[in-house]
């Protein structure tokens, strides 16, 4: 999740920066998972529906992806 209010205070089109940051974090998470001999599956989503479920303010925060980690089967 990203604090959209802080990003929009400094950038004209904050969504582009948010998506680039999320992509960079997901790619590093994938490389770390490989290094740790785990599997990582990036999950692309955008918005605040999930934030409402876990009780966070969706008017300020934006969900910008995630990933699922699992062990490799032998």
N, CA, C, O and CB atoms as a CASP TS submission, in Angstrom:
PFRMAT TS
TARGET T0000
AUTHOR 0000-0000-0000
METHOD Language model
MODEL 1
PARENT N/A
ATOM      1  N   UNK     1       0.837  -1.159   0.000  1.00  0.00           N
ATOM      2  CA  UNK     1       0.000   0.000   0.000  1.00  0.00           C
ATOM      3  C   UNK     1       0.889   1.231   0.000  1.00  0.00           C
ATOM      4  O   UNK     1       1.999   1.218   0.531  1.00  0.00           O
ATOM      5  CB  UNK     1      -0.956  -0.007   1.201  1.00  0.00           C
ATOM      6  N   UNK     2       0.387   2.278  -0.595  1.00  0.00           N
ATOM      7  CA  UNK     2       1.140   3.511  -0.753  1.00  0.00           C
ATOM      8  C   UNK     2       0.273   4.668  -0.275  1.00  0.00           C
ATOM      9  O   UNK     2      -0.935   4.695  -0.508  1.00  0.00           O
ATOM     10  CB  UNK     2       1.586   3.715  -2.230  1.00  0.00           C
ATOM     11  N   UNK     3       0.907   5.618   0.393  1.00  0.00           N
ATOM     12  CA  UNK     3       0.223   6.818   0.847  1.00  0.00           C
ATOM     13  C   UNK     3       0.112   7.786  -0.332  1.00  0.00           C
ATOM     14  O   UNK     3       1.060   8.511  -0.634  1.00  0.00           O
ATOM     15  CB  UNK     3       0.975   7.475   2.050  1.00  0.00           C
ATOM     16  N   UNK     4      -1.022   7.797  -0.982  1.00  0.00           N
ATOM     17  CA  UNK     4      -1.227   8.596  -2.185  1.00  0.00           C
ATOM     18  C   UNK     4      -1.184  10.089  -1.899  1.00  0.00           C
ATOM     19  O   UNK     4      -0.812  10.869  -2.776  1.00  0.00           O
ATOM     20  CB  UNK     4      -2.547   8.239  -2.824  1.00  0.00           C
ATOM     21  N   UNK     5      -1.552  10.499  -0.706  1.00  0.00           N
ATOM     22  CA  UNK     5      -1.538  11.923  -0.370  1.00  0.00           C
ATOM     23  C   UNK     5      -0.119  12.471  -0.398  1.00  0.00           C
ATOM     24  O   UNK     5       0.107  13.579  -0.885  1.00  0.00           O
ATOM     25  CB  UNK     5      -2.167  12.156   1.010  1.00  0.00           C
ATOM     26  N   UNK     6       0.830  11.713   0.115  1.00  0.00           N
ATOM     27  CA  UNK     6       2.223  12.163   0.109  1.00  0.00           C
ATOM     28  C   UNK     6       2.792  12.192  -1.300  1.00  0.00           C
ATOM     29  O   UNK     6       3.519  13.122  -1.648  1.00  0.00           O
ATOM     30  CB  UNK     6       3.075  11.261   0.994  1.00  0.00           C
ATOM     31  N   UNK     7       2.480  11.198  -2.113  1.00  0.00           N
ATOM     32  CA  UNK     7       2.999  11.150  -3.479  1.00  0.00           C
ATOM     33  C   UNK     7       2.387  12.272  -4.311  1.00  0.00           C
ATOM     34  O   UNK     7       3.093  12.926  -5.079  1.00  0.00           O
ATOM     35  CB  UNK     7       2.709   9.777  -4.128  1.00  0.00           C
ATOM     36  N   UNK     8       1.096  12.501  -4.171  1.00  0.00           N
ATOM     37  CA  UNK     8       0.442  13.537  -4.972  1.00  0.00           C
ATOM     38  C   UNK     8       0.861  14.943  -4.549  1.00  0.00           C
ATOM     39  O   UNK     8       0.685  15.886  -5.321  1.00  0.00           O
ATOM     40  CB  UNK     8      -1.068  13.400  -4.867  1.00  0.00           C
ATOM     41  N   UNK     9       1.409  15.109  -3.349  1.00  0.00           N
ATOM     42  CA  UNK     9       1.892  16.414  -2.920  1.00  0.00           C
ATOM     43  C   UNK     9       3.142  16.825  -3.696  1.00  0.00           C
ATOM     44  O   UNK     9       3.442  18.014  -3.801  1.00  0.00           O
ATOM     45  CB  UNK     9       2.183  16.404  -1.422  1.00  0.00           C
ATOM     46  N   UNK    10       3.865  15.861  -4.234  1.00  0.00           N
ATOM     47  CA  UNK    10       5.117  16.167  -4.922  1.00  0.00           C
ATOM     48  C   UNK    10       5.077  15.900  -6.426  1.00  0.00           C
ATOM     49  O   UNK    10       5.953  16.375  -7.148  1.00  0.00           O
ATOM     50  CB  UNK    10       6.226  15.371  -4.312  1.00  0.00           C
ATOM     51  N   UNK    11       4.087  15.155  -6.920  1.00  0.00           N
ATOM     52  CA  UNK    11       4.045  14.765  -8.337  1.00  0.00           C
ATOM     53  C   UNK    11       2.688  15.083  -8.942  1.00  0.00           C
ATOM     54  O   UNK    11       1.659  15.006  -8.272  1.00  0.00           O
ATOM     55  CB  UNK    11       4.354  13.266  -8.498  1.00  0.00           C
ATOM     56  N   UNK    12       2.703  15.441 -10.214  1.00  0.00           N
ATOM     57  CA  UNK    12       1.470  15.779 -10.923  1.00  0.00           C
ATOM     58  C   UNK    12       0.621  14.546 -11.208  1.00  0.00           C
ATOM     59  O   UNK    12      -0.591  14.582 -10.997  1.00  0.00           O
ATOM     60  CB  UNK    12       1.795  16.491 -12.224  1.00  0.00           C
ATOM     61  N   UNK    13       1.217  13.470 -11.675  1.00  0.00           N
ATOM     62  CA  UNK    13       0.505  12.215 -11.952  1.00  0.00           C
ATOM     63  C   UNK    13       1.032  11.134 -11.015  1.00  0.00           C
ATOM     64  O   UNK    13       1.890  10.344 -11.410  1.00  0.00           O
ATOM     65  CB  UNK    13       0.676  11.782 -13.450  1.00  0.00           C
ATOM     66  N   UNK    14       0.537  11.085  -9.790  1.00  0.00           N
ATOM     67  CA  UNK    14       1.119  10.170  -8.798  1.00  0.00           C
ATOM     68  C   UNK    14       0.939   8.692  -9.132  1.00  0.00           C
ATOM     69  O   UNK    14       1.728   7.865  -8.672  1.00  0.00           O
ATOM     70  CB  UNK    14       0.514  10.440  -7.458  1.00  0.00           C
ATOM     71  N   UNK    15      -0.081   8.336  -9.922  1.00  0.00           N
ATOM     72  CA  UNK    15      -0.328   6.928 -10.226  1.00  0.00           C
ATOM     73  C   UNK    15       0.847   6.295 -10.963  1.00  0.00           C
ATOM     74  O   UNK    15       1.162   5.128 -10.730  1.00  0.00           O
ATOM     75  CB  UNK    15      -1.597   6.783 -11.054  1.00  0.00           C
ATOM     76  N   UNK    16       1.496   7.045 -11.845  1.00  0.00           N
ATOM     77  CA  UNK    16       2.619   6.478 -12.597  1.00  0.00           C
ATOM     78  C   UNK    16       3.787   6.155 -11.667  1.00  0.00           C
ATOM     79  O   UNK    16       4.418   5.107 -11.804  1.00  0.00           O
ATOM     80  CB  UNK    16       3.074   7.451 -13.701  1.00  0.00           C
ATOM     81  N   UNK    17       4.071   7.041 -10.733  1.00  0.00           N
ATOM     82  CA  UNK    17       5.151   6.783  -9.780  1.00  0.00           C
ATOM     83  C   UNK    17       4.789   5.621  -8.859  1.00  0.00           C
ATOM     84  O   UNK    17       5.641   4.792  -8.539  1.00  0.00           O
ATOM     85  CB  UNK    17       5.454   8.045  -8.950  1.00  0.00           C
ATOM     86  N   UNK    18       3.543   5.560  -8.439  1.00  0.00           N
ATOM     87  CA  UNK    18       3.087   4.474  -7.565  1.00  0.00           C
ATOM     88  C   UNK    18       3.268   3.130  -8.258  1.00  0.00           C
ATOM     89  O   UNK    18       3.761   2.181  -7.648  1.00  0.00           O
ATOM     90  CB  UNK    18       1.607   4.677  -7.166  1.00  0.00           C
ATOM     91  N   UNK    19       2.872   3.037  -9.530  1.00  0.00           N
ATOM     92  CA  UNK    19       2.997   1.772 -10.251  1.00  0.00           C
ATOM     93  C   UNK    19       4.453   1.406 -10.503  1.00  0.00           C
ATOM     94  O   UNK    19       4.808   0.229 -10.437  1.00  0.00           O
ATOM     95  CB  UNK    19       2.249   1.844 -11.571  1.00  0.00           C
ATOM     96  N   UNK    20       5.306   2.390 -10.792  1.00  0.00           N
ATOM     97  CA  UNK    20       6.729   2.088 -10.991  1.00  0.00           C
ATOM     98  C   UNK    20       7.369   1.602  -9.690  1.00  0.00           C
ATOM     99  O   UNK    20       8.152   0.653  -9.703  1.00  0.00           O
ATOM    100  CB  UNK    20       7.478   3.331 -11.518  1.00  0.00           C
ATOM    101  N   UNK    21       7.042   2.242  -8.577  1.00  0.00           N
ATOM    102  CA  UNK    21       7.583   1.796  -7.292  1.00  0.00           C
ATOM    103  C   UNK    21       7.110   0.389  -6.942  1.00  0.00           C
ATOM    104  O   UNK    21       7.893  -0.440  -6.478  1.00  0.00           O
ATOM    105  CB  UNK    21       7.182   2.768  -6.184  1.00  0.00           C
ATOM    106  N   UNK    22       5.832   0.127  -7.166  1.00  0.00           N
ATOM    107  CA  UNK    22       5.297  -1.208  -6.879  1.00  0.00           C
ATOM    108  C   UNK    22       5.987  -2.258  -7.743  1.00  0.00           C
ATOM    109  O   UNK    22       6.309  -3.343  -7.259  1.00  0.00           O
ATOM    110  CB  UNK    22       3.771  -1.244  -7.113  1.00  0.00           C
ATOM    111  N   UNK    23       6.214  -1.945  -9.014  1.00  0.00           N
ATOM    112  CA  UNK    23       6.909  -2.883  -9.896  1.00  0.00           C
ATOM    113  C   UNK    23       8.335  -3.144  -9.466  1.00  0.00           C
ATOM    114  O   UNK    23       8.812  -4.276  -9.538  1.00  0.00           O
ATOM    115  CB  UNK    23       6.902  -2.367 -11.303  1.00  0.00           C
ATOM    116  N   UNK    24       9.022  -2.097  -9.017  1.00  0.00           N
ATOM    117  CA  UNK    24      10.400  -2.273  -8.544  1.00  0.00           C
ATOM    118  C   UNK    24      10.446  -3.145  -7.297  1.00  0.00           C
ATOM    119  O   UNK    24      11.310  -4.013  -7.175  1.00  0.00           O
ATOM    120  CB  UNK    24      11.046  -0.912  -8.254  1.00  0.00           C
ATOM    121  N   UNK    25       9.523  -2.919  -6.377  1.00  0.00           N
ATOM    122  CA  UNK    25       9.492  -3.715  -5.140  1.00  0.00           C
ATOM    123  C   UNK    25       9.151  -5.167  -5.449  1.00  0.00           C
ATOM    124  O   UNK    25       9.749  -6.077  -4.874  1.00  0.00           O
ATOM    125  CB  UNK    25       8.470  -3.131  -4.139  1.00  0.00           C
ATOM    126  N   UNK    26       8.199  -5.395  -6.350  1.00  0.00           N
ATOM    127  CA  UNK    26       7.823  -6.767  -6.698  1.00  0.00           C
ATOM    128  C   UNK    26       8.965  -7.510  -7.383  1.00  0.00           C
ATOM    129  O   UNK    26       9.155  -8.702  -7.140  1.00  0.00           O
ATOM    130  CB  UNK    26       6.595  -6.763  -7.602  1.00  0.00           C
ATOM    131  N   UNK    27       9.719  -6.831  -8.225  1.00  0.00           N
ATOM    132  CA  UNK    27      10.829  -7.515  -8.896  1.00  0.00           C
ATOM    133  C   UNK    27      11.930  -7.877  -7.908  1.00  0.00           C
ATOM    134  O   UNK    27      12.521  -8.952  -8.012  1.00  0.00           O
ATOM    135  CB  UNK    27      11.401  -6.638 -10.016  1.00  0.00           C
ATOM    136  N   UNK    28      12.212  -7.006  -6.958  1.00  0.00           N
ATOM    137  CA  UNK    28      13.216  -7.320  -5.925  1.00  0.00           C
ATOM    138  C   UNK    28      12.720  -8.467  -5.046  1.00  0.00           C
ATOM    139  O   UNK    28      13.498  -9.346  -4.676  1.00  0.00           O
ATOM    140  CB  UNK    28      13.525  -6.066  -5.052  1.00  0.00           C
ATOM    141  N   UNK    29      11.435  -8.462  -4.713  1.00  0.00           N
ATOM    142  CA  UNK    29      10.877  -9.564  -3.912  1.00  0.00           C
ATOM    143  C   UNK    29      11.001 -10.885  -4.661  1.00  0.00           C
ATOM    144  O   UNK    29      11.288 -11.914  -4.050  1.00  0.00           O
ATOM    145  CB  UNK    29       9.393  -9.289  -3.561  1.00  0.00           C
ATOM    146  N   UNK    30      10.791 -10.873  -5.972  1.00  0.00           N
ATOM    147  CA  UNK    30      10.949 -12.094  -6.765  1.00  0.00           C
ATOM    148  C   UNK    30      12.381 -12.591  -6.778  1.00  0.00           C
ATOM    149  O   UNK    30      12.619 -13.795  -6.682  1.00  0.00           O
ATOM    150  CB  UNK    30      10.485 -11.858  -8.181  1.00  0.00           C
ATOM    151  N   UNK    31      13.344 -11.676  -6.896  1.00  0.00           N
ATOM    152  CA  UNK    31      14.751 -12.080  -6.875  1.00  0.00           C
ATOM    153  C   UNK    31      15.158 -12.619  -5.502  1.00  0.00           C
ATOM    154  O   UNK    31      15.902 -13.596  -5.409  1.00  0.00           O
ATOM    155  CB  UNK    31      15.648 -10.897  -7.260  1.00  0.00           C
ATOM    156  N   UNK    32      14.670 -11.984  -4.445  1.00  0.00           N
ATOM    157  CA  UNK    32      14.974 -12.486  -3.101  1.00  0.00           C
ATOM    158  C   UNK    32      14.352 -13.856  -2.859  1.00  0.00           C
ATOM    159  O   UNK    32      14.967 -14.713  -2.224  1.00  0.00           O
ATOM    160  CB  UNK    32      14.481 -11.500  -2.044  1.00  0.00           C
ATOM    161  N   UNK    33      13.153 -14.064  -3.354  1.00  0.00           N
ATOM    162  CA  UNK    33      12.505 -15.372  -3.206  1.00  0.00           C
ATOM    163  C   UNK    33      13.320 -16.440  -3.917  1.00  0.00           C
ATOM    164  O   UNK    33      13.508 -17.532  -3.381  1.00  0.00           O
ATOM    165  CB  UNK    33      11.063 -15.339  -3.762  1.00  0.00           C
ATOM    166  N   UNK    34      13.800 -16.143  -5.105  1.00  0.00           N
ATOM    167  CA  UNK    34      14.629 -17.105  -5.843  1.00  0.00           C
ATOM    168  C   UNK    34      15.918 -17.400  -5.076  1.00  0.00           C
ATOM    169  O   UNK    34      16.340 -18.552  -4.984  1.00  0.00           O
ATOM    170  CB  UNK    34      14.960 -16.568  -7.257  1.00  0.00           C
ATOM    171  N   UNK    35      16.527 -16.376  -4.537  1.00  0.00           N
ATOM    172  CA  UNK    35      17.765 -16.537  -3.771  1.00  0.00           C
ATOM    173  C   UNK    35      17.535 -17.406  -2.534  1.00  0.00           C
ATOM    174  O   UNK    35      18.413 -18.174  -2.140  1.00  0.00           O
ATOM    175  CB  UNK    35      18.319 -15.163  -3.356  1.00  0.00           C
ATOM    176  N   UNK    36      16.350 -17.285  -1.921  1.00  0.00           N
ATOM    177  CA  UNK    36      16.001 -18.074  -0.735  1.00  0.00           C
ATOM    178  C   UNK    36      15.386 -19.420  -1.090  1.00  0.00           C
ATOM    179  O   UNK    36      14.917 -20.143  -0.211  1.00  0.00           O
ATOM    180  CB  UNK    36      15.043 -17.297   0.140  1.00  0.00           C
ATOM    181  N   UNK    37      15.387 -19.761  -2.387  1.00  0.00           N
ATOM    182  CA  UNK    37      14.826 -21.016  -2.886  1.00  0.00           C
ATOM    183  C   UNK    37      13.327 -21.133  -2.579  1.00  0.00           C
ATOM    184  O   UNK    37      12.840 -22.195  -2.191  1.00  0.00           O
ATOM    185  CB  UNK    37      15.576 -22.201  -2.277  1.00  0.00           C
ATOM    186  N   UNK    38      12.613 -20.025  -2.762  1.00  0.00           N
ATOM    187  CA  UNK    38      11.166 -19.970  -2.598  1.00  0.00           C
ATOM    188  C   UNK    38      10.533 -19.596  -3.932  1.00  0.00           C
ATOM    189  O   UNK    38      11.226 -19.209  -4.874  1.00  0.00           O
ATOM    190  CB  UNK    38      10.765 -18.956  -1.489  1.00  0.00           C
ATOM    191  N   UNK    39       9.236 -19.713  -4.002  1.00  0.00           N
ATOM    192  CA  UNK    39       8.485 -19.266  -5.168  1.00  0.00           C
ATOM    193  C   UNK    39       7.758 -17.975  -4.808  1.00  0.00           C
ATOM    194  O   UNK    39       7.227 -17.849  -3.704  1.00  0.00           O
ATOM    195  CB  UNK    39       7.481 -20.362  -5.649  1.00  0.00           C
ATOM    196  N   UNK    40       7.731 -17.024  -5.723  1.00  0.00           N
ATOM    197  CA  UNK    40       6.992 -15.779  -5.511  1.00  0.00           C
ATOM    198  C   UNK    40       6.091 -15.541  -6.710  1.00  0.00           C
ATOM    199  O   UNK    40       6.523 -15.643  -7.858  1.00  0.00           O
ATOM    200  CB  UNK    40       7.958 -14.573  -5.294  1.00  0.00           C
ATOM    201  N   UNK    41       4.854 -15.227  -6.435  1.00  0.00           N
ATOM    202  CA  UNK    41       3.889 -14.948  -7.494  1.00  0.00           C
ATOM    203  C   UNK    41       3.375 -13.519  -7.298  1.00  0.00           C
ATOM    204  O   UNK    41       2.682 -13.244  -6.319  1.00  0.00           O
ATOM    205  CB  UNK    41       2.705 -15.989  -7.482  1.00  0.00           C
ATOM    206  N   UNK    42       3.707 -12.605  -8.224  1.00  0.00           N
ATOM    207  CA  UNK    42       3.195 -11.238  -8.085  1.00  0.00           C
ATOM    208  C   UNK    42       1.690 -11.187  -8.310  1.00  0.00           C
ATOM    209  O   UNK    42       1.160 -11.864  -9.191  1.00  0.00           O
ATOM    210  CB  UNK    42       3.901 -10.300  -9.068  1.00  0.00           C
ATOM    211  N   UNK    43       1.019 -10.391  -7.517  1.00  0.00           N
ATOM    212  CA  UNK    43      -0.428 -10.223  -7.617  1.00  0.00           C
ATOM    213  C   UNK    43      -0.705  -8.767  -7.951  1.00  0.00           C
ATOM    214  O   UNK    43      -0.441  -7.888  -7.130  1.00  0.00           O
ATOM    215  CB  UNK    43      -1.152 -10.651  -6.292  1.00  0.00           C
ATOM    216  N   UNK    44      -1.218  -8.500  -9.107  1.00  0.00           N
ATOM    217  CA  UNK    44      -1.477  -7.126  -9.508  1.00  0.00           C
ATOM    218  C   UNK    44      -2.886  -6.698  -9.152  1.00  0.00           C
ATOM    219  O   UNK    44      -3.861  -7.303  -9.597  1.00  0.00           O
ATOM    220  CB  UNK    44      -1.247  -6.960 -10.990  1.00  0.00           C
ATOM    221  N   UNK    45      -2.986  -5.677  -8.367  1.00  0.00           N
ATOM    222  CA  UNK    45      -4.279  -5.068  -8.080  1.00  0.00           C
ATOM    223  C   UNK    45      -4.055  -3.607  -7.745  1.00  0.00           C
ATOM    224  O   UNK    45      -2.963  -3.206  -7.342  1.00  0.00           O
ATOM    225  CB  UNK    45      -5.009  -5.801  -6.918  1.00  0.00           C
ATOM    226  N   UNK    46      -5.084  -2.834  -7.915  1.00  0.00           N
ATOM    227  CA  UNK    46      -4.994  -1.409  -7.654  1.00  0.00           C
ATOM    228  C   UNK    46      -6.295  -0.983  -7.003  1.00  0.00           C
ATOM    229  O   UNK    46      -7.367  -1.401  -7.441  1.00  0.00           O
ATOM    230  CB  UNK    46      -4.716  -0.598  -8.961  1.00  0.00           C
ATOM    231  N   UNK    47      -6.226  -0.170  -5.977  1.00  0.00           N
ATOM    232  CA  UNK    47      -7.446   0.348  -5.373  1.00  0.00           C
ATOM    233  C   UNK    47      -7.485   0.175  -3.877  1.00  0.00           C
ATOM    234  O   UNK    47      -6.491  -0.194  -3.252  1.00  0.00           O
ATOM    235  CB  UNK    47      -8.632  -0.314  -5.974  1.00  0.00           C
ATOM    236  N   UNK    48      -8.643   0.445  -3.310  1.00  0.00           N
ATOM    237  CA  UNK    48      -8.772   0.454  -1.872  1.00  0.00           C
ATOM    238  C   UNK    48      -9.733  -0.561  -1.299  1.00  0.00           C
ATOM    239  O   UNK    48      -9.971  -0.551  -0.091  1.00  0.00           O
ATOM    240  CB  UNK    48      -9.179   1.771  -1.446  1.00  0.00           C
ATOM    241  N   UNK    49     -10.296  -1.434  -2.109  1.00  0.00           N
ATOM    242  CA  UNK    49     -11.285  -2.392  -1.597  1.00  0.00           C
ATOM    243  C   UNK    49     -10.683  -3.283  -0.512  1.00  0.00           C
ATOM    244  O   UNK    49     -11.319  -3.536   0.511  1.00  0.00           O
ATOM    245  CB  UNK    49     -11.832  -3.258  -2.743  1.00  0.00           C
ATOM    246  N   UNK    50      -9.467  -3.755  -0.734  1.00  0.00           N
ATOM    247  CA  UNK    50      -8.821  -4.611   0.260  1.00  0.00           C
ATOM    248  C   UNK    50      -8.516  -3.826   1.531  1.00  0.00           C
ATOM    249  O   UNK    50      -8.598  -4.372   2.631  1.00  0.00           O
ATOM    250  CB  UNK    50      -7.531  -5.220  -0.310  1.00  0.00           C
ATOM    251  N   UNK    51      -8.166  -2.561   1.389  1.00  0.00           N
ATOM    252  CA  UNK    51      -7.861  -1.739   2.563  1.00  0.00           C
ATOM    253  C   UNK    51      -9.074  -1.588   3.465  1.00  0.00           C
ATOM    254  O   UNK    51      -8.938  -1.571   4.688  1.00  0.00           O
ATOM    255  CB  UNK    51      -7.361  -0.363   2.133  1.00  0.00           C
ATOM    256  N   UNK    52     -10.259  -1.477   2.875  1.00  0.00           N
ATOM    257  CA  UNK    52     -11.483  -1.394   3.678  1.00  0.00           C
ATOM    258  C   UNK    52     -11.692  -2.660   4.495  1.00  0.00           C
ATOM    259  O   UNK    52     -12.153  -2.602   5.635  1.00  0.00           O
ATOM    260  CB  UNK    52     -12.698  -1.146   2.779  1.00  0.00           C
ATOM    261  N   UNK    53     -11.353  -3.801   3.910  1.00  0.00           N
ATOM    262  CA  UNK    53     -11.541  -5.080   4.599  1.00  0.00           C
ATOM    263  C   UNK    53     -10.657  -5.157   5.838  1.00  0.00           C
ATOM    264  O   UNK    53     -11.088  -5.663   6.874  1.00  0.00           O
ATOM    265  CB  UNK    53     -11.233  -6.255   3.652  1.00  0.00           C
ATOM    266  N   UNK    54      -9.424  -4.661   5.744  1.00  0.00           N
ATOM    267  CA  UNK    54      -8.508  -4.746   6.896  1.00  0.00           C
ATOM    268  C   UNK    54      -8.551  -3.500   7.778  1.00  0.00           C
ATOM    269  O   UNK    54      -7.773  -3.385   8.724  1.00  0.00           O
ATOM    270  CB  UNK    54      -7.084  -4.967   6.411  1.00  0.00           C
ATOM    271  N   UNK    55      -9.459  -2.563   7.474  1.00  0.00           N
ATOM    272  CA  UNK    55      -9.701  -1.427   8.352  1.00  0.00           C
ATOM    273  C   UNK    55      -8.767  -0.243   8.186  1.00  0.00           C
ATOM    274  O   UNK    55      -8.602   0.536   9.125  1.00  0.00           O
ATOM    275  CB  UNK    55      -9.628  -1.876   9.726  1.00  0.00           C
ATOM    276  N   UNK    56      -8.150  -0.081   7.021  1.00  0.00           N
ATOM    277  CA  UNK    56      -7.271   1.068   6.777  1.00  0.00           C
ATOM    278  C   UNK    56      -8.006   2.112   5.940  1.00  0.00           C
ATOM    279  O   UNK    56      -8.927   1.770   5.198  1.00  0.00           O
ATOM    280  CB  UNK    56      -5.962   0.622   6.063  1.00  0.00           C
ATOM    281  N   UNK    57      -7.612   3.379   6.050  1.00  0.00           N
ATOM    282  CA  UNK    57      -8.329   4.435   5.318  1.00  0.00           C
ATOM    283  C   UNK    57      -8.052   4.396   3.819  1.00  0.00           C
ATOM    284  O   UNK    57      -6.940   4.696   3.386  1.00  0.00           O
ATOM    285  CB  UNK    57      -7.946   5.800   5.867  1.00  0.00           C
ATOM    286  N   UNK    58      -9.051   4.031   3.028  1.00  0.00           N
ATOM    287  CA  UNK    58      -8.871   3.913   1.580  1.00  0.00           C
ATOM    288  C   UNK    58      -8.909   5.262   0.875  1.00  0.00           C
ATOM    289  O   UNK    58      -8.577   5.343  -0.308  1.00  0.00           O
ATOM    290  CB  UNK    58      -9.935   3.011   0.999  1.00  0.00           C
ATOM    291  N   UNK    59      -9.311   6.333   1.580  1.00  0.00           N
ATOM    292  CA  UNK    59      -9.297   7.643   0.936  1.00  0.00           C
ATOM    293  C   UNK    59      -7.882   8.219   0.861  1.00  0.00           C
ATOM    294  O   UNK    59      -7.625   9.124   0.067  1.00  0.00           O
ATOM    295  CB  UNK    59     -10.213   8.605   1.686  1.00  0.00           C
ATOM    296  N   UNK    60      -6.977   7.709   1.672  1.00  0.00           N
ATOM    297  CA  UNK    60      -5.589   8.190   1.650  1.00  0.00           C
ATOM    298  C   UNK    60      -4.619   7.152   1.085  1.00  0.00           C
ATOM    299  O   UNK    60      -3.691   7.504   0.356  1.00  0.00           O
ATOM    300  CB  UNK    60      -5.153   8.580   3.055  1.00  0.00           C
ATOM    301  N   UNK    61      -4.825   5.897   1.411  1.00  0.00           N
ATOM    302  CA  UNK    61      -3.923   4.834   0.987  1.00  0.00           C
ATOM    303  C   UNK    61      -4.444   4.156  -0.271  1.00  0.00           C
ATOM    304  O   UNK    61      -5.652   4.097  -0.500  1.00  0.00           O
ATOM    305  CB  UNK    61      -3.741   3.808   2.105  1.00  0.00           C
ATOM    306  N   UNK    62      -3.525   3.643  -1.086  1.00  0.00           N
ATOM    307  CA  UNK    62      -3.889   2.908  -2.298  1.00  0.00           C
ATOM    308  C   UNK    62      -3.185   1.557  -2.270  1.00  0.00           C
ATOM    309  O   UNK    62      -1.974   1.488  -2.059  1.00  0.00           O
ATOM    310  CB  UNK    62      -3.510   3.712  -3.589  1.00  0.00           C
ATOM    311  N   UNK    63      -3.934   0.495  -2.481  1.00  0.00           N
ATOM    312  CA  UNK    63      -3.329  -0.819  -2.642  1.00  0.00           C
ATOM    313  C   UNK    63      -2.700  -0.905  -4.019  1.00  0.00           C
ATOM    314  O   UNK    63      -3.345  -0.598  -5.022  1.00  0.00           O
ATOM    315  CB  UNK    63      -4.373  -1.945  -2.441  1.00  0.00           C
ATOM    316  N   UNK    64      -1.441  -1.323  -4.073  1.00  0.00           N
ATOM    317  CA  UNK    64      -0.726  -1.312  -5.365  1.00  0.00           C
ATOM    318  C   UNK    64      -0.008  -2.622  -5.615  1.00  0.00           C
ATOM    319  O   UNK    64       1.158  -2.623  -6.010  1.00  0.00           O
ATOM    320  CB  UNK    64       0.281  -0.160  -5.413  1.00  0.00           C
ATOM    321  N   UNK    65      -0.678  -3.722  -5.394  1.00  0.00           N
ATOM    322  CA  UNK    65      -0.080  -5.012  -5.698  1.00  0.00           C
ATOM    323  C   UNK    65       0.344  -5.774  -4.458  1.00  0.00           C
ATOM    324  O   UNK    65       0.236  -5.281  -3.335  1.00  0.00           O
ATOM    325  CB  UNK    65       1.097  -4.826  -6.595  1.00  0.00           C
ATOM    326  N   UNK    66       0.817  -6.953  -4.678  1.00  0.00           N
ATOM    327  CA  UNK    66       1.282  -7.810  -3.599  1.00  0.00           C
ATOM    328  C   UNK    66       1.949  -9.025  -4.195  1.00  0.00           C
ATOM    329  O   UNK    66       2.085  -9.136  -5.414  1.00  0.00           O
ATOM    330  CB  UNK    66       0.123  -8.221  -2.668  1.00  0.00           C
ATOM    331  N   UNK    67       2.362  -9.927  -3.347  1.00  0.00           N
ATOM    332  CA  UNK    67       2.929 -11.171  -3.840  1.00  0.00           C
ATOM    333  C   UNK    67       2.685 -12.273  -2.838  1.00  0.00           C
ATOM    334  O   UNK    67       2.527 -12.040  -1.640  1.00  0.00           O
ATOM    335  CB  UNK    67       4.428 -11.020  -4.121  1.00  0.00           C
ATOM    336  N   UNK    68       2.660 -13.473  -3.366  1.00  0.00           N
ATOM    337  CA  UNK    68       2.447 -14.664  -2.546  1.00  0.00           C
ATOM    338  C   UNK    68       3.753 -15.449  -2.558  1.00  0.00           C
ATOM    339  O   UNK    68       4.322 -15.708  -3.619  1.00  0.00           O
ATOM    340  CB  UNK    68       1.235 -15.538  -3.078  1.00  0.00           C
ATOM    341  N   UNK    69       4.218 -15.821  -1.386  1.00  0.00           N
ATOM    342  CA  UNK    69       5.420 -16.645  -1.251  1.00  0.00           C
ATOM    343  C   UNK    69       5.020 -18.060  -0.885  1.00  0.00           C
ATOM    344  O   UNK    69       4.090 -18.272  -0.107  1.00  0.00           O
ATOM    345  CB  UNK    69       6.383 -16.060  -0.188  1.00  0.00           C
ATOM    346  N   UNK    70       5.723 -19.020  -1.447  1.00  0.00           N
ATOM    347  CA  UNK    70       5.503 -20.412  -1.092  1.00  0.00           C
ATOM    348  C   UNK    70       6.800 -21.182  -1.258  1.00  0.00           C
ATOM    349  O   UNK    70       7.724 -20.737  -1.938  1.00  0.00           O
ATOM    350  CB  UNK    70       4.384 -21.034  -1.952  1.00  0.00           C
ATOM    351  N   UNK    71       6.850 -22.323  -0.635  1.00  0.00           N
ATOM    352  CA  UNK    71       8.026 -23.184  -0.735  1.00  0.00           C
ATOM    353  C   UNK    71       7.971 -24.000  -2.021  1.00  0.00           C
ATOM    354  O   UNK    71       6.894 -24.352  -2.501  1.00  0.00           O
ATOM    355  CB  UNK    71       8.127 -24.116   0.492  1.00  0.00           C
ATOM    356  N   UNK    72       9.130 -24.292  -2.565  1.00  0.00           N
ATOM    357  CA  UNK    72       9.194 -25.175  -3.729  1.00  0.00           C
ATOM    358  C   UNK    72       8.980 -26.599  -3.270  1.00  0.00           C
ATOM    359  O   UNK    72       9.476 -26.990  -2.214  1.00  0.00           O
ATOM    360  CB  UNK    72      10.547 -25.036  -4.476  1.00  0.00           C
ATOM    361  N   UNK    73       8.253 -27.377  -4.043  1.00  0.00           N
ATOM    362  CA  UNK    73       8.031 -28.764  -3.690  1.00  0.00           C
ATOM    363  C   UNK    73       9.212 -29.586  -4.157  1.00  0.00           C
ATOM    364  O   UNK    73       9.773 -29.342  -5.225  1.00  0.00           O
ATOM    365  CB  UNK    73       6.720 -29.291  -4.298  1.00  0.00           C
ATOM    366  N   UNK    74       9.579 -30.555  -3.354  1.00  0.00           N
ATOM    367  CA  UNK    74      10.729 -31.399  -3.683  1.00  0.00           C
ATOM    368  C   UNK    74      10.427 -32.397  -4.759  1.00  0.00           C
ATOM    369  O   UNK    74      11.301 -33.177  -5.140  1.00  0.00           O
ATOM    370  CB  UNK    74      11.206 -32.118  -2.471  1.00  0.00           C
TER
END
